[in-house]
């Protein structure tokens, strides 16, 4: 389980961008709050950050011609088997420094993600 550095989303191969969508869906659904060493930082912030990050993934999918379920664009939506969040995430304010949704997505994390992709045989920037 991993959230790729947001600056890499437009460069990810098909399998990784679709996998990222599945990860976001799982986290927004029953996976919210379930600890996992790679993504524990997500739970220290408002769920709005995850929704905002997922919006970036959804837009990238659309740019590639995919047609994700439109329900995922509703911030409160959590999937077919999970009740929606009751808060109004559309109006919630959240300070996002430097345009990065998660501060953990810094230069070091970007390099970590690139190294992870290389291990899979994926070279984004030859």
N, C-alpha and C positions, 0 to 999 in steps of 0.2 A: 504494500500500500504506500503510495507516494503522491504528493501533489508536486508536479513539475514546476520549476521556476517559471513564473508567469511570463517572463520575457522569451521563453523558449516555445511557448504554445504554438505560435505560427509556423514553427519549423519542425514540429514533431511529425513523425511518420503516422500514417493512417491508424495503425494498431495502437499507438500510444495516445493519440488524441481521443480515439473512441474509448480506450481504457480509462482515460482521465474522466470522461463523461460518466462512465460506470462508477468510478470511485466517488465522484461528487454526488451522484444519486444515492449511493450507499451511505455516505456520510450524512447527507441531508435526511435520510430515512432512519431506519432502525440502528444504523451505525453511529449516530450522533452520541458522543460521550463514551464510546467504547475505546478503551486505551489501545494504542498501537505505537510502538516506539518511534516510528518514522513520522507520524503525523500528530503526535500528542499536542504539539503547539497550537493546532487548530482549535482545540477545546478551551484554550485560555482566552479566546476572543469571542466577541459577539458572533452568533451564527450568521449575521449579516455579511461578515467577511467571506464566509464560505459561499453564500449565495452570490456575492459579487464576483468571486473567483469563478464560480460555475458559469456565470453570465459570459465571462471571457471565453470559456471553453465552448459554450453554446454558439457564440458568435463565430468562433473559428470553424466550428463544424458547418455552420451555414455558409461561410465563405467557401468551403470546399464542396458545397452542394448537398450536404447531408440535411435531413429534415428531422431534427429532434422533436420529441413530443412537446407541443406548445405549453403544456401545463408546467413544465420546468421553469418557464419564464415568470411564473407567479412566485414571488419570494416566500410565501407561506407554504407552498406545496412541498410535500415530503414523500410523494410516491403513492401508489394505489393502495398500499396496505398500511399506511401510517397516517394518523390524523394530522391535519395541518398545524403549523405553529399558530398559536392564538395571538401573538403579538403582531403589531403592524410593522413589518420589516421595511416597508417602503419609506416610512417616515423616520426611521431610526438613524440618528447621526452617529458616525464613527470616524474618528480621525485616522486617515490613511496617509502615513508619511511617505514622501518621495514617490508617490504614485504606485508603490508596491502594496498590495493588499495585506501581505504578511511581512513584517519586518525581517523574519527569518529568511526570506527570499533575497538574500544579499549576494554579493559577488562570489563569496565562498560557496554558498549553496548552489549558485548557478554552475560553478565548476564541478561541484559534487554531482549534480544532475548530468552534466556532460560526460563525466567519467563513468557514471552508471550506464548511460546510453552506449558509450564505447565498449563496455563489457558485453553488451548485447549485440555488438557488431554494427552499431549505428553511429556514423560520424556526421554530425550536423554541419560542421564548418571545416571542411577539409583544408 
